[in-house]
């Protein structure tokens, strides 16, 4: 089954290649390690001063991410409805790309003496990354027919994993070699600058190849803020009367709390709980990304054969297993085995979640509004997941206790997936009977 319009699809997937370096280098590896290192060096331990407030450095990291996602969750309904009604989603994608890329580049000036500066630009980089995703994701139904969406979605994630690993290895080489006599902190800062340059540069391929979207409506009787919430309310009204989609979104909301939190805190967990060296952590994350490529493509093939919901159920069960193992893991070797499993389920669940939603939404020109609803669901899930993880770490002083909450999130998501699958089967049986 060859893909239609390969030039456009590959151009779309190149944005994953461009922006995934943020997700790997900034969220997952270099920045968390650097953040923990410079704050402990400055304050002589875990407790740091942020605008005069004393807080544990790992908790500050979690809260900063949660705050960024909260801002995006609150603003996306307005932004996406503007893009849908005025046909300028590419401009919004470009805007968030530039905010994210420039902020990543600005992190090259983050040192132990300006914690507030580094945290603020980390938040802005996160806003740029996740703010652009709703516009990027909303192109999927426009460029790929239903039967191709699993593969096209998987292609995007695979491009992202490959691109991010390449830059990760470049950054790793700079840190090891330390060219031109620079020290290790400066080598990491150079890597932050390269992330911004990579993101900005390769995104131009996407901007050149993606088609210009047509506005969904011609007349705009309301102001943009009123119109935004009207669009969100309209999508919500449609979701309410679509029983399978409604149940799926509830499942997605809960298991996303677990998936996204694990991906964002795994490096800090290994650094603080297992005392892993930075070089070993970076190698481990590269391993995860490489395995995730196989996971994304493998889950796409399995879903074509067995159906999306069955494979999602299997994947969430594996995530529960990951969390149980994470609670008990004690050695680096155990963490490496766990990393392989994380890689397989990470690529699969992200790609399959996006394509499942693209299959379940109705035929509509308001694709950005529908994907805004999807992204708002995910962003609020991330806020709750990160805040819960950080808060339990804060009150108990033990990050392992936070892992137990994630198991609960995954379990609730699993129950709703079974419910969605059951409803889909009953509706199909009812339709077959009446035909």
N, C-alpha and C positions, 0 to 999 in steps of 0.2 A: 504494500500500500504506500505509494509515493505521495509526498506532501504537495499540495497545490501551492502555487505562488511562492516558490522557495525564497526568492529574493526578499520579499516583504517579511516572510516568517523569520528568516535568518537575521534580517535587520531588527525585527522586534526582539529576537533572542539576544542580540548583541547588547541590549540595555542591561540584561542580566549579567552578561560578561563584564559590563562597565561598572555597575553599582554593587555587585556582590563583593568587591574588594573591601568596601566599607564593612559589610557584615562579617567578613572573616578577619581582616586585619584590625579594624577599629573595635568592633564589638567583642570578638572572640579571642584574639591572640595578643598581638603586640600592645594594644592600648590597655587592656585590663592588667597585663603583667607590668607594664610601665607605670600605670596609675597606682597600683599597690606598692611598687618599688619606690617611686618618688615620694609618696605620702609617708611611708614608713621611715624613709631616710630623713625627711624633714621633721616629723613629729616623734620619731623614736619608738614607734609602735603602731597598733591598729587604730587608735583614737586620734582623729584629726579635727582641726578647727575650720569650719566652713562658714564664712561670714559671721564668725564669733560663736557658732553653735558647735558643740562637741558631738561627734558622731563616728561610728566605726567606718573605716574606709570602704569595706565591701558593701555595707549598708548604703553608704552615700552613692556608690556606683549603681546599685539596684534602684534607688529612689530617683536618681538622675534619669535613668532610662525610662522608668515608669512615668515621670513627669513629662518627658518628651512625647511619649505615646499618648498620654492623656490630652495634651494640647492638640495633637493631630486628630484624635478621635472626635474632639469637640468641633474642629474646624472643617473636617473633610466633607460632611454633608453639604455645607454651603459651597465649598470649592468645586465639588464634583457636579452639583446641579448647574453651576455656572458653565462648566465645561460642556455638559450635555445640551443645555438650552442655547448656547452660543457657538457650539462647534469648535472650541479652541482647546481641547484637552491636550494637544501636543504642546501648546504654550505653557500650560501648567506643569506638564512633565518636565519641560525644559527649565522652568523656574526652580522647581524643587531639586533638580539635578545640580544646578549652579549653586544653590544654597548649601547642599550637602558636600559637593566637591570643594568649594572654597573653604568651608568650615574644617574639612579634613586637612586641607593644606595649612590652615591657621594653627592646627595642633602642633605643628613643628616648632612653635614658640612656647609650648607648654613645658614648664620646668617645676622644680620643687618649690619655687618661690611664688608661683601664681596659680594655686589650686583652683580658685574661683574662675579664672580665665579659662583654664583647661576644661573645667566642668561645663561651663557655658557653651563653649564651642563643640564639646562632645554632644550636648543636648541639641544644638543647631544641626550638627551632622546627622543625628538620628532623625530629626524632623525632615531634613532633606531626603533621606533614604526612604523612610516609610511614607512620607507625603507623596512621593512620586509613584509609589507602587499602585495606588488605586487607579491612576490614569494609565499606567503600563498594563496592569491586569485587564482593564476594561477593553483593551484592543483585542483580547483573545477571541471573543465571540464574533468580532468583525472580520478577522483575518483567517479564521479556521472554521470549517463546517463541524457540526456536532461530532461526527465519527472520527475526526482528526484531533479533537481538543486534548485528549490524554497525551498523545504523542507530541503535540506542539508545546503543551505545558511542560512536559518532561524535557523537551529540547531546550527551553529557556533555562530551566534549573541546571541542566548539564553544562550549558555554556557558562553559566554563572560559577559553577564549581571549578571548571577548568581554568577560567580566567583568574579567579581569585587565588587558586593554587599557584599559578605562574607568578603573580605578584608577591604572594607569600614567600615563595622560594627566592625571589629577587631580594626581598627585604631581609630574609634569613641570611643570604650571602653577604649583604652589606654589613649586618651586625657581626658576622663571623670575621670577615676580612678587614673591616674598618678602614676603607680606602682613604687616601690623602691624610692619614694620621688622625682621623676623627676618633673620639671615644665612643663607648657603647651607647650612652644616652643620646648623643647626637646622631648616631647611626639609626636609632629608632625614630628620631624626629624626622630624618630624611625620608624614612619609609612612610610616615604620615603624609608628607608632601607628595610623594609619588602616588599615594592612594588618590588624592585629589586630582592630580594630573591624569592618571589612568581613567578615572571616572568621567572627567570632563571630556577627554579626548575621544574615547571609544563611543561615548553617547552620541557623538555627531553622526555616526553611521546610522543609528536608530532614527534620529531626527530627519535625516535625509531620505530614508526609505519608507517610513511609515506614512500612510495616506492621510490627507487632511480630512478630519471628521466633519460630517454635515450636522448642522444644528438639528435637534429633535423637534423644536418648535420655532415658529417664525416671530410670534408676538410675545412680548414680555410685559405683562400688565402689573407685575409686582416688582418691588425692589429685590436686589439679589439675596438679601438675608431672608426675607419672607419666602421667596421662591425656593431657596435651599431647603427650608424645613417642610415646605409643601411637597417637594420632590421626595424627601425622605419618608414623609407620612404616606405618600402614594405607594412607594415601594413596600413599606410595612403592611399596608392594606392588602397588597397583592400576595405577600408572603403568608399572611394569616390564613388565606383561603387555599393555600397550596400545602397540603398536609405533609408530603414527603420533604419538601424544601424546608418547611418550618421545623420539622424534627431534626433534619440534618444540621441546620444552623445552630440549634441548641447543642447538638453533639459537638460541632465545630468550636463553639464558644468555650466549652469546658475542656476539651482535649488540647485546644490551643493554649490555655493557661499553663499546661504542663510542657508542651513541646517547646514553645518559645522561651519559657523560663529556663529550661534545661540548657538550651543552646546558648543562652546569653550568660549563664553563670557557671558553666562547666569549667572554664579555665580558672576562674577565681577559686572554685571549689577544690580543684586539683592542686593549685598553688598553696592554699592555706591549710587544707585538711591532709594532703598527702606530701606536702613540701617538695613538689616536683620542680626540677630545674627548668629555667625558661626555655632552653634549647630542646629539652625533651617534650615540653608542653607544645611548642610550635610544631615539632615533628609529629606529635600525636594528632594535632588539629589538621595537618596536611593529610594524614592517613584518613581521618574522618571525611574530608572533602572528596578524596579519591573514591572511597567506598560509596559515598553519597551519589556519585554519578551512576554507578551500577544500580543503586537503590532506586533512583528516579526512573531509569529506563526499565528496570525489572518490574516495578510496581505498575508501570504503564502497560506492559505486556500482560501481566497477570490480570489486570482489571479488564482488558479486552476479552480475556478468556472466561473469567469468573464473575465479573461485575464489580463496580466500584465499591459498593458497601461491604461486600465480603472481605475485600482486600484491606479496606480501611479498618474493619474490625480486627483483622489479624495484626495490622500495624499497631493499633492502640494497645492490644494485648502485649505486643513486644515492648512498647514503651513502658508499660507497667512493670515488665520484667527488668527493664533498664533501671528504673527508679529503685526497685527492691535491691538490685545488685549495688547501686550507687550508695545506698545506706550502709551496706556492709563492707564495701571495698576498702582495702587497707594498703595494698602495694601498687607500685607503678605498673607491674606486669598485669595485674588484674584490671587496672584502669585502661591499659592498651586493648585488652580483649573487649572491655566494655565500649571502648571507642569505636571498634569495628561494628558492633551492633548498633550503636547510635548512628553511625554513618549510613547503614542500610535503611534504617527506619526514618532518618531525618529527610533524606532526599525523596523517599517514597511518599511520606505523608504530606509534605508541602506541595509537591507537584499534583498529587491525586486530589487533595482538598480543593485546589484551585480549579482543576478541570471538572470535578464533580459538580461544583457550584455552577460552572459555565454550562454544564449539561442540563441542570435542573431549572435554571431561570427561564422565563418565557421569552419568546421571540419579541424583541423590543429594540427601539432606537435609543432608549435610555440606559445603555449599557454601563455608562460611568456611574449613574445613580445606583444601579444594582450592585456594582462592585464597590461603591462607597459603603453601601449597607454591609457588604461582606467584610470590608476592611475595618469599618467601625466596630463590628462584632469582634474581629481579631484584636484590634488595638485595645479595646476595653478588657478583653481577656488577658492581654499582656500586662496591662496596668495592674489588674487584680493579682495575677500570678507573681509578678516581680515584687509588688508591695507585700504580698503574703510571705514570700520567701525572705525578703529583707527584714520584715517586722519580726518574724519568728527567730531569725538569726540574731536580731537586736535584743529581744527579751530573754532568749535562752542562752545566747552566747555560743551556740553550736549549730553550724550550717547543716549538719546531717538531719536535725529535727525538721528543717524546712523541706527536705526531700519527701517526708511522710505526707505532707499536705498535697504535694504534686500527685501522689498515688491516688488520693481522693478525687482530684480533678479529672484524672484519666478515667477513673471508674465511672463517674457520672457521665462523661462523654461516651463511654462504651455502651452504657445502658440506652442512651438516646440513639446511637447508631443502630442497635438492635431494633429499636422502635421504628426508625425510619425504614429499615430493610423490611420489617414485617408489614408496614403500611404500604410500601411499594408493591410487595407481593400480593396483598389483598386487593389493591386497586387494579393490578394487572389481571388477577383472576376474575374480578367483577366485570372488567371490560371484555374479557374473552367470553364470559358467560352470556353477556348481552349482545355479543356480535355473532 
